[in-house]
Structure formats: C-alpha cells, structure tokens
Amino acid sequence: MSKLTVTNHNRNITGLTYIYPVISRRAGGLSIGINFNPNNACNWRCIYCQVPNLKLGTAPEIELDLLAKELRLFLDDVLHGDFYERMEVPTEQRVIKDIAIAGNGEPTSLANFDVAVQLLGDIATESGIFPKSHFVLITNGSLIHRATVQMGLKILNGFGGEVWFKMDSGTTEGRALINHSAQTNDAVLKNLTLASQCCLTKIQICLVDYKQGGFSKNEEEGFLTFLTQIRIATNIQNVTIYTLARPSQQPEAVDLRPMPLEIMENFAQEIRFLDYEVTVTP
C-alpha cells in the first residue's frame, strides 16, 4: 500500500468506492474525502484537474448503505486501527481535520445530495468526529440553484460545515479557458449569494500558469472587480489562493505550471485591501 502524502491523492488507495484519505496541505492533516462521482463525471473540465479519464456528466445513483458502511469502517480503522502506521503518516499530521465532500466530479450533481449529506453528518457525529473536525463541501457552485443542493447546504450548516466555492477567474473568458464553463459573473454571483445564505461559504481560487501566460493584468483586474461586487452583495469574508500540487490529467497538462508564490502573495494583498481574510497555499 502506498505512502500517503500531500502529493498522493490516489482515490483507490483504500480500495473503497466512496471514501478516500488525503493528507491535505490546506487542512493541515488527514482529510477524509467523499467521492460521489466514482464514474469520473463532472459538468466542468478544469484544465488542472487530476482526475484521469474525466468525462462530461453527473454523479451516478449512490448506494447509501455502502456509503454508510464504508465511512464507519474507515473511521474505525483511523480511530482504532493501524491506518496511520500503514500509510506512514507523519505524527504531526495524525489528526482528522475534516470530512470533505469533493471527489472525481461535481458532488452537488448527486440527485439526492441532501440525503447523503445528512447521512455523513450523522455518522461522523455518532463516531465523535464532529464537532471537533470540520465538514466541508468543495464545489464549483454551478448547481447551487437546485432545491436539493440548497437543502444539503442547510444540513451541512447544521453540522457546523462550510462550502469551499471554486472561483478560478473573475471573467467569463477566463472561466471558459480554465474551467471550460460558460457561467457568467452574474450566474456565479447568484449562486454564491444562495450558498452564503444557506451555509458558511469561502471562496477558493486556483491560479495556474498556462502557456507561460503568468497572471495577466486583465485577469487580476477582473478578479478584483468581481470580488468587490461579491463583498458588497454577500457576507463572504474568506478567500484561499492555491496552485498546482499534483500533475493535471487533462490534455493541457504539458502547458501548465504552478503560479509563483510571489505572484500569489501579491494578489492576496490586493484582495485583503477589499476587506477579505486571505490564505495562500503554495
């Protein structure tokens, strides 16, 4: 079995369908990943995505009994077994930081998303994981308008959870290039507002250097203008900026490089001037 590191996010490392462990650089310890998209289907195609054989689509019907069984089994292994030793996890990272709904596609495309969130929260509470650990949804935010998704976010909020809302560009053109998404800023702002009304919401921005283009002035200005609008329209206060840590599995991979730390730090300072709390993860 492979050593678990911040650069090894192998979804199959435990042999489970819906559960996978991650040593998360953003969380700072063990993140228990929940994969609602074992079919590698997503409604976006981000050029930095590490999922191989990614396809356009939605999450398949979930086996709730199997999800519950796997989560209980995995939590028991972590809490009472030799999981950390087998995975060679450093002592300082042997703590469950969160349960993160993320996976191999857009998790909110699951038809009964709200039911699955409730199940995860109940099991984590019964196991004593919550409220000490966080409950996180990592989403591109494109399906927040759905009633089942909003209900799921309210359930997430009931467990003290939070939404990490992907926003990799402040322009429609940049979103089309980086995410292969046709969403406009108006649509993003509407869904951000809905998300923030249902649950604590944070913005996460992945900056990548594509075709040696760096971080263009147009993109920076687009971000700052849009973030100003968001700050006025919502109660969102937190932004995380990060870059590539693992190789992309998309055709654009050969033209991708991590964004230099200095550029991310300078951008973070500009965002702080807009009254946001900003974290940078190289």
Summary of the structure (lengths in Angstrom):
residues: 282
radius of gyration: 18.1
end to end distance: 27.4
largest distance: 51.9
contacts: 937
relative contact order: 0.13
helix: 39%
strand: 20%
